[in-house]
Amino acid sequence: MENLDILHLFQGVETLIQAFSDNPAIFFGRVGMMVLGMVLLYMGKKGILEPLLMIPMGLGMCAVNAGVLFLDPQTGSAIAQGSAPLADVAAQGQLEATAAAGQMHGTLMLAPLVEKTDQLMYILQIDFLQPIYTFMFSNGLIACFMFMGIGVLLDVGFVMARPYLSMFLAIAAEFGTIATVPIAIALGLTPQEAASVAMVGGADGPMVLFTSLTLAKHMFVPITVVAYLYLGLAYGGYPYLIRFLIPAKLRAIKMPPRAKVKVTADEKLAFAVVGCTVLCLLFPSASPLLLSLFLGIAIREAGLQYFINLLDGPVLYGATMFLGLTLGVLCEASLILDPKVLILLVLGIVSLLLSGIGGIVGGYLAYFFSGRKINPTIGIAGVSCVPSCAKVAQKEVTKSNPVSIILPEALGANVCGVITTAILTGIYVTIFR
């Protein structure tokens, strides 16, 4: 009894020991997630993965899986009754009884499954990250904030200088996001879940976040975590894919001098206005993302420096930090141990791999149809991880031929890839919603 009293002072340890006794999978899941969080933090610090995202995400994973306690009866009951009820009536009753007895495990960070208004208003006063999740995640606002910041960083002049090449490569690089849908359905996922995980192939985190929140809210945590974990592969893995599929002599191709195409700020602004209007007309379900992206572009081209400083500083980096932290906190062992997570891990890497292959195939087609003048390495830049994929393409070309410059064309395909992925998001949300 004395040992129990002492142990009760350290509830995280107590719940961990209880998990080992009652459900070893949860025990090993919690320990594994804490270790993974430390690994992600280390890899972010070393620059192997994106530090702006991985450091808060990794620390959040450590904290939420360590800081599990026994919720007080009122908080536990609010969560148990406010979330979607279990299909098994007896299991739901047992859950509510456990909560009422003060023996329900939980954290003071976030309760993502609470939907009922009364219980949600109570939880908003308990879990410190609940307002961020409820008012920024569940409605996709955080994805829109990130897209505003990304829009400010994009120069659509690269697209407008070589529009047909850019569009062709961007479409080719969507191969993964298209081909993964039937594969996922064949593996037992619903069409909504399949479309959400397929978006990982676009290598654009906000798109995955928006799509999964819209189509498969119950699975958005593992899908989004998989997406952001794999984003590092776009920078670390695609160079090997390029070397495997494109011979060194083709990577070394020096493209002929390009005619200088001057695209004015007014033309870029007109592009943003027309593009936003037309795409919102065609795909209103994705209009929040489209508006956010083109708003950033319009602000950049209009020269609104105060807004530029706001969006590419506090808004973009603030949203990135809270995105990483909230995703980390959402990586609680009980949610991650869903059997579908393994399938998502496989499908995520398949989608990203197929998109890279599709982009390179598009690069080869551009190479042949141009009379062997276009460097096929540009194709990988059609994957919309901007500007990482464009940098990867130029880096691999430079290793083979230091005087070959493909970055302008690569950036055109890269920027167009972002727009194409947004269009595909609109198509999927419209079809599967």
Buried (B, 14 or more C-beta within 10 A) or exposed (E): EEEEEEEEEEBBEBBBEBBBEEBEEBBBBBBBBBEBBBBBBBBBEEEBBBBBBBBBBBBBBBBBBBBBBBBBBEBBBBBBBBBEEBEEEEEBEEBBEBBBEBBBBBBBBBBBEBEBEEBBEBBBEBBEBBEBBBEBBBBBBBBBBBBBBBBBBBBBBBBBBBBEBBBBBBBBBBBBBBBBBEBBBEBEBBBBBBBBBBBBBBBBBBBBBBBBBBBBBBBBBBBBBBBBBBBBBBBBBBBEBBBEBBEEEBBBBEBEEEEEEEBEEEBBBBBBBEBBEEBBEBBEBBBBBBBBBBBBBBBBBBEBEEBBEBBBEEBBEBBBBBBBBBBBBBBBBBBBBBEBBEBBBBBBBBBBBBBBBBBBBBBBBBBEEBEEEBBBBBBBBBBBBBBBBBBBBBBBBBBBBEEBBBBBBBBBBBBBBBBBBBBBBBBBBEEBE
